[in-house]
Amino acid sequence: MSKFMTELSHWQSIVVTQQDQQFGCIPCSFEWMIRYKGIEGLKNTFQKDVSLEHNNSFESVTIEAGKQYPEVNIKHKDFHDGKRTVDFIKNHIEKDLPCLIVYPKINASGKLEGHAAPVVFVDDKTIKVISSADENGNQTREFPIACYLYWYTNCGCSDVAWLDDHQTCQPKSNNSSEQADQPKR
């Protein structure tokens, strides 16, 4: 039995669907984190606004999100140590702060690729992420921490992304009549 176990408090109530099924997991996951934190002012075009399509990475989408939403401070890091990364994830989830990881996934063409996803639960042996969402809610995937550590070392799945705590969000807009969406609850 695990000694450590923690879960984000209201992750089931935040459902964000991926708008671009081919390249959109990072923009979608960033949007999910922002909505989870209840940051207001996010436009319904957020995923499209911050996506660089086939050039999406935590770094590139963080930069683009910073241009569109300068008050949202998304950070990412490769800790170069799987255990330190898992400790960072546990610490964030325990504080009810969302973070994202990358895990390997087989795409529709049968090719292995990284898939960004919000972590919603972690204990001493297991990590649970939101793998996708649809009209039925969040779909999750659970895997042993040992697998994550293997992927971290051997598959390039080493970045973690998170939001700074205590943020507000006011989108840049050239059109003052443009309305911002409220977070989904």
N, C-alpha and C positions, 0 to 999 in steps of 0.2 A: 504494500500500500504506500502511496506517495505521501511524503511529509509536507511538501509545498504544493499549493493549488490556488490559482487565482483566475478570475474571469472578469472581462469588462462588464459593467453593471447593466447596460441597456442595449447591447449590441443587436439583439433580435429586432428591436424597434426601428433600426436605421437600415433601410433597404435602398440600395443604389444599383441600378442596372448598368451594365457596361454597354455604352452606345456604339462603340466600334469593336466588333468581336475579334478582329484580326490584330489590332495594335493598341487597344484601349485599356488594358488592365491597370496600367500605372495611373493614367488620369482618373479612371473610375475609383481606384483605391484611395487616391488622394482626396477625391470628392467625398468618399465615405468617411475618411478621418475628419475632415472639416465639418461635415454634417453631424458626426458623432459628438464632436466637441460643442455643437450648438452655435457655431460661428455664423452669424447672419450676414446677408449681403451676397451670397453666392448666386450667380446667374445660372439659369437652366442650361446654358451653353458652356458651362465650365469645362467639361471633358473635351469638347471640340476646341475651345479657346486655348487650352494648354497642351494639346496633343501635337507632336511632331511626327505622327504616324510611325513609319518604320524606323525612325531615329529616336523613339521614346526610350528613355532610361531614367532612373531616379534623378540623375544630375540634370539632364536636359529638361525634363518636365518641371523640376523644382525651379529652374531658371525662368522658364516660361510662365509658371504660376506666379512667380515673384513680379514679373512684368505686368501681368493682368490684375493681380491682387497683392499689392505691395505690403499690405498689413498681415498677410498670412505668411508665417515664417516656417516653411517646411525645411527640415534638415535631413541629411542622409549621411551614412558613414559605413565604411568597411572597417570593422574592428581588427581585421587580420588575425583573429583568434575566435574560433567557434564557441568556446566556453564563455568568453567575455561577452560575445554577442547574445548567447542564450541568457546570461545573467542580466544584460541590458533589457532584453525583452521581458523577462520576469519582473524586473523592477518597474518598467513602464506599465504593464498590465496590472500589477498590484496597486499602482497609484491611479488606476482607471484612466490611463492615458493610452490612446491607440498608437500602434506602430505597424509597419508593413514589413514583410519579408518577401523573398523570392524563393520559389520552389520549382523544380523541373516538372514540366507537363508535356505530354505528347499532343501536338497540334493536329488539326484536321488533315494535314498532309502526311502525318505519321512522323514528323520531325520533332526532336526534343528541343524545347525552348523554355526560357524562364517565365514564370507567371507570378506577378506581384499580387499579394493578398493581405488583408488586415488580419492580424492575430487577435483572436477573441478569448482564448483560453490557453493556459499553460500550467503544467505541473512538473514534477521531477522527471517524468518519462515521456510526456506527450505535448505536442503543440497542435492547436486547432485553429484553422483559418477559414475565412469566408472565401470559398472558391468561385462562387458565382451567385447571382440573384436574379429572380424573375417574379412574376405575379404571385407566386406561391411563397415568396420570402427569400431569406438567405439560405444558400446551400453551403454546407461546410465540408471540409476535408480535415481529417485528423491523421497525424503521423508521429512515429516515435522521434524523440529528440535525437537519438542515434542516427536516424536517416537524415535529419536536417544537418547534423554535423558532417555526415558523409557528403551530402550535396554541397555544403559550404566549402569543403576542402576540394572536392573533385569536379564540381559542375559549375562553378562560378556564381553560386547563389549566396553571395556574401554580404550584400548591402542590406541595411536596415534604414527605413525612413520613418520620421515622426514629426509631429507638430510641437512647437514650443507651447507651453501651457500659458493660459491667460492671454488670449488673442482676440482681436476684433477684426472684422473684415468689411472693407468698403471697396467694391469693384471699381476699376477704372472704366469710364464710359464717356464716349464722345456725344452720346445722346442722353440727355438728362431725363427723358421720359421713359427710358428703359427700366423696367422693374426687376428687382432681384427676387429670386425665389427664397422662400423661407425653408428652413431645414425640415425634412420629412420626419414625422414622429409617429 
